Amino acid sequence: MRTFAKPMNSYMNIKHEIQVFNTLTDKKEKFEPQNAPFVGMYVCGPTVYSHVHLGNCRTFTSFDVIYRYLTYLGYKVRYVRNITDVGHLVDDADEGEDKIAKKAKLENLEPMEVVQQYTNDFHAVMYQLNNISPSIEPTATGHIMEQITMIEALIAKKMAYVVNGSVYFDVLKYNEIKGNYGQLSGRVLEDLYANTRDLEGQTEKKNSLDFALWKKAMPEHIMRWTSPWGDGFPGWHIECSVMSSKYLGPQFDIHGGGMDLKFPHHECEIAQSTATFDKQPVKYWLHSNMLTVNGARMGKSKGNAILPAQLFSGNHPLLDRPYSPMVLRFMMLQTHYRSTMDISNEALLACAKGYNKLLNTSIILEKLTQNEIEPINDKLNAEINIYITKAFEGLNDDFNTGIAISQMFNLAKLINAFFNQQANINTISESTFKYLKNTYKVLFSDILGLKNEADLAFASLASDVLKIYAQAKSEKQYDKVDAIRAMFKSRGLVIKDMKNGIDWGFEE
């Protein structure tokens, strides 16, 4: 279990009452876990047939922060994020090729080679973005028997039917009994039915809205398992109902994913799980919004799709330069997870400067010390406490990381004033100083998951070069001084000449 520093509320009465926007009810609600302090959270993971894209990264980073913050507040979070390695067909449909099998044919590989390759890639990117691994990461292929068992239960309840070796969920029958299909996405069943083209004589479904729980495998289909209905493979939606209920129970607290999954995937999950267990599976549905690039929706066909590796290397025609994983993470967190996030060179550059500002502040904060406490400046003490309170109020308001970051910039301004001796650090109380140091570190590292990407060897080398710089400056060797400054600048670093000494930092 991941542990963080405990909340330091002894200096202020911060009430950590979280409000979350529940997509199911379309409103903010007080977060009250069913079995506090335990929290069950399930997030739909990637279909591992290609490199993870930036939209996926945003979703998983958003829920990483939610996981971090709930854990920081003392909740015991079981975070389940699946790997889809079978059943997700092209165009998210019930017909056609499996995305992984199609990739395997194209590259002349075994399907599980494709799965392994892109699962490794996914994990590598999550590590680069400093996302914590989930508590459990189950795979669809590892739960075939459980999926068959749930399908059998749905057939027994007459919520599903068998046709030619395939099994379909009966949406109209479900809606007659439960009356809530479409509740998550806000879609009316009659409208869905009217707008869905029925392929006359070309479909084996009772009606066009029914979705596959199990598909009969045609002779050319690579991925197949034995079932009571013949050789086949599970549908896309059933896996999440099975794995979430297995590890979190038939009712759990949070289900997350990208907004594009609301329909049909999450809508089908609700129907399957409710039909199986006769209860709503999830209390709070949380959805992250989409990414745009220069104001246009990201897509391969538009030529504006950017992979994480391309962003980190700068190797993409739409990018002017490379940006580090922490700059991308910072950018994602500056925008509230339910808002559209736009990627552009201008936005990335601004985020690089903003991230470096907070990073530099975290570094110098470690160097700050107090001497003998002087008469307390009540206004300054109150200002620090107000900024911290507002940062946590933002996080408590549907995990609004953008508000928390804006308050960190206010704290950074004060911290830098202390460091540059433009304000007297000895005029804040010892308790406020400790509170400031601890809370800034907690916000930066533990909750937002940001970190210094330079290793200790790099920092030590930079400090040693500064000694040469200081000596050259004292001896008025200005050519050497300028050369060292230029060397630092070429690496995105700056040298700070201050009245109380010389230091270095990341260029803002």
ChimeraX attribute file (.defattr): number of C-alpha atoms within 10 A of each C-alpha:
attribute: neighborCount
match mode: 1-to-1
recipient: residues
	/A:1	9
	/A:2	13
	/A:3	11
	/A:4	16
	/A:5	15
	/A:6	13
	/A:7	14
	/A:8	15
	/A:9	12
	/A:10	9
	/A:11	11
	/A:12	13
	/A:13	9
	/A:14	15
	/A:15	11
	/A:16	14
	/A:17	12
	/A:18	19
	/A:19	18
	/A:20	19
	/A:21	20
	/A:22	21
	/A:23	19
	/A:24	17
	/A:25	14
	/A:26	12
	/A:27	10
	/A:28	15
	/A:29	15
	/A:30	14
	/A:31	18
	/A:32	16
	/A:33	16
	/A:34	13
	/A:35	10
	/A:36	12
	/A:37	14
	/A:38	16
	/A:39	21
	/A:40	24
	/A:41	26
	/A:42	28
	/A:43	23
	/A:44	22
	/A:45	22
	/A:46	21
	/A:47	23
	/A:48	24
	/A:49	26
	/A:50	17
	/A:51	18
	/A:52	21
	/A:53	17
	/A:54	21
	/A:55	22
	/A:56	19
	/A:57	21
	/A:58	23
	/A:59	24
	/A:60	25
	/A:61	23
	/A:62	26
	/A:63	25
	/A:64	21
	/A:65	21
	/A:66	20
	/A:67	23
	/A:68	23
	/A:69	20
	/A:70	18
	/A:71	24
	/A:72	19
	/A:73	14
	/A:74	16
	/A:75	17
	/A:76	18
	/A:77	20
	/A:78	19
	/A:79	23
	/A:80	22
	/A:81	26
	/A:82	22
	/A:83	21
	/A:84	23
	/A:85	26
	/A:86	27
	/A:87	31
	/A:88	23
	/A:89	18
	/A:90	14
	/A:91	11
	/A:92	15
	/A:93	16
	/A:94	20
	/A:95	12
	/A:96	13
	/A:97	18
	/A:98	26
	/A:99	21
	/A:100	28
	/A:101	25
	/A:102	18
	/A:103	18
	/A:104	19
	/A:105	13
	/A:106	9
	/A:107	11
	/A:108	11
	/A:109	12
	/A:110	15
	/A:111	22
	/A:112	18
	/A:113	14
	/A:114	22
	/A:115	23
	/A:116	14
	/A:117	14
	/A:118	19
	/A:119	22
	/A:120	14
	/A:121	17
	/A:122	23
	/A:123	14
	/A:124	12
	/A:125	19
	/A:126	19
	/A:127	13
	/A:128	16
	/A:129	23
	/A:130	19
	/A:131	23
	/A:132	17
	/A:133	15
	/A:134	20
	/A:135	14
	/A:136	13
	/A:137	15
	/A:138	20
	/A:139	18
	/A:140	22
	/A:141	19
	/A:142	13
	/A:143	15
	/A:144	19
	/A:145	14
	/A:146	16
	/A:147	24
	/A:148	22
	/A:149	13
	/A:150	20
	/A:151	25
	/A:152	18
	/A:153	16
	/A:154	23
	/A:155	18
	/A:156	12
	/A:157	12
	/A:158	14
	/A:159	23
	/A:160	24
	/A:161	20
	/A:162	16
	/A:163	13
	/A:164	10
	/A:165	15
	/A:166	22
	/A:167	25
	/A:168	26
	/A:169	27
	/A:170	24
	/A:171	22
	/A:172	18
	/A:173	14
	/A:174	19
	/A:175	16
	/A:176	10
	/A:177	10
	/A:178	14
	/A:179	13
	/A:180	18
	/A:181	20
	/A:182	21
	/A:183	16
	/A:184	20
	/A:185	17
	/A:186	16
	/A:187	14
	/A:188	12
	/A:189	18
	/A:190	8
	/A:191	9
	/A:192	13
	/A:193	14
	/A:194	10
	/A:195	10
	/A:196	11
	/A:197	10
	/A:198	14
	/A:199	11
	/A:200	7
	/A:201	7
	/A:202	7
	/A:203	11
	/A:204	14
	/A:205	21
	/A:206	14
	/A:207	16
	/A:208	18
	/A:209	19
	/A:210	18
	/A:211	22
	/A:212	24
	/A:213	27
	/A:214	28
	/A:215	24
	/A:216	22
	/A:217	19
	/A:218	10
	/A:219	8
	/A:220	7
	/A:221	15
	/A:222	19
	/A:223	20
	/A:224	18
	/A:225	15
	/A:226	14
	/A:227	17
	/A:228	9
	/A:229	16
	/A:230	16
	/A:231	18
	/A:232	22
	/A:233	26
	/A:234	29
	/A:235	22
	/A:236	26
	/A:237	23
	/A:238	26
	/A:239	28
	/A:240	28
	/A:241	22
	/A:242	25
	/A:243	23
	/A:244	27
	/A:245	16
	/A:246	12
	/A:247	17
	/A:248	18
	/A:249	14
	/A:250	19
	/A:251	18
	/A:252	23
	/A:253	21
	/A:254	20
	/A:255	24
	/A:256	24
	/A:257	23
	/A:258	21
	/A:259	17
	/A:260	13
	/A:261	15
	/A:262	22
	/A:263	15
	/A:264	17
	/A:265	16
	/A:266	24
	/A:267	20
	/A:268	24
	/A:269	23
	/A:270	22
	/A:271	26
	/A:272	28
	/A:273	24
	/A:274	20
	/A:275	23
	/A:276	22
	/A:277	15
	/A:278	12
	/A:279	14
	/A:280	15
	/A:281	26
	/A:282	22
	/A:283	18
	/A:284	23
	/A:285	22
	/A:286	22
	/A:287	24
	/A:288	23
	/A:289	17
	/A:290	21
	/A:291	21
	/A:292	17
	/A:293	17
	/A:294	15
	/A:295	12
	/A:296	12
	/A:297	14
	/A:298	21
	/A:299	13
	/A:300	8
	/A:301	7
	/A:302	9
	/A:303	10
	/A:304	17
	/A:305	19
	/A:306	22
	/A:307	16
	/A:308	22
	/A:309	20
	/A:310	15
	/A:311	21
	/A:312	18
	/A:313	13
	/A:314	17
	/A:315	15
	/A:316	17
	/A:317	11
	/A:318	16
	/A:319	17
	/A:320	15
	/A:321	15
	/A:322	18
	/A:323	21
	/A:324	18
	/A:325	22
	/A:326	22
	/A:327	23
	/A:328	23
	/A:329	23
	/A:330	24
	/A:331	23
	/A:332	25
	/A:333	24
	/A:334	19
	/A:335	17
	/A:336	18
	/A:337	25
	/A:338	19
	/A:339	12
	/A:340	14
	/A:341	21
	/A:342	19
	/A:343	19
	/A:344	16
	/A:345	16
	/A:346	12
	/A:347	12
	/A:348	22
	/A:349	18
	/A:350	15
	/A:351	22
	/A:352	21
	/A:353	15
	/A:354	20
	/A:355	26
	/A:356	22
	/A:357	19
	/A:358	21
	/A:359	22
	/A:360	19
	/A:361	23
	/A:362	20
	/A:363	14
	/A:364	17
	/A:365	20
	/A:366	10
	/A:367	8
	/A:368	14
	/A:369	12
	/A:370	14
	/A:371	9
	/A:372	8
	/A:373	13
	/A:374	13
	/A:375	10
	/A:376	14
	/A:377	14
	/A:378	11
	/A:379	9
	/A:380	18
	/A:381	17
	/A:382	13
	/A:383	14
	/A:384	20
	/A:385	17
	/A:386	14
	/A:387	19
	/A:388	24
	/A:389	18
	/A:390	17
	/A:391	21
	/A:392	21
	/A:393	21
	/A:394	20
	/A:395	23
	/A:396	22
	/A:397	19
	/A:398	22
	/A:399	26
	/A:400	22
	/A:401	28
	/A:402	20
	/A:403	20
	/A:404	25
	/A:405	24
	/A:406	16
	/A:407	21
	/A:408	22
	/A:409	17
	/A:410	14
	/A:411	22
	/A:412	21
	/A:413	15
	/A:414	19
	/A:415	23
	/A:416	18
	/A:417	14
	/A:418	18
	/A:419	20
	/A:420	14
	/A:421	13
	/A:422	11
	/A:423	14
	/A:424	16
	/A:425	24
	/A:426	18
	/A:427	19
	/A:428	21
	/A:429	19
	/A:430	16
	/A:431	11
	/A:432	17
	/A:433	19
	/A:434	13
	/A:435	20
	/A:436	21
	/A:437	15
	/A:438	16
	/A:439	19
	/A:440	19
	/A:441	20
	/A:442	19
	/A:443	20
	/A:444	18
	/A:445	18
	/A:446	20
	/A:447	22
	/A:448	25
	/A:449	21
	/A:450	22
	/A:451	16
	/A:452	14
	/A:453	12
	/A:454	9
	/A:455	8
	/A:456	10
	/A:457	9
	/A:458	11
	/A:459	13
	/A:460	11
	/A:461	10
	/A:462	17
	/A:463	15
	/A:464	11
	/A:465	13
	/A:466	20
	/A:467	13
	/A:468	14
	/A:469	22
	/A:470	16
	/A:471	13
	/A:472	17
	/A:473	15
	/A:474	11
	/A:475	10
	/A:476	11
	/A:477	12
	/A:478	13
	/A:479	11
	/A:480	15
	/A:481	20
	/A:482	14
	/A:483	12
	/A:484	19
	/A:485	17
	/A:486	15
	/A:487	13
	/A:488	19
	/A:489	14
	/A:490	10
	/A:491	10
	/A:492	13
	/A:493	18
	/A:494	19
	/A:495	19
	/A:496	13
	/A:497	11
	/A:498	11
	/A:499	8
	/A:500	9
	/A:501	9
	/A:502	14
	/A:503	16
	/A:504	18
	/A:505	20
	/A:506	20
	/A:507	18
	/A:508	18
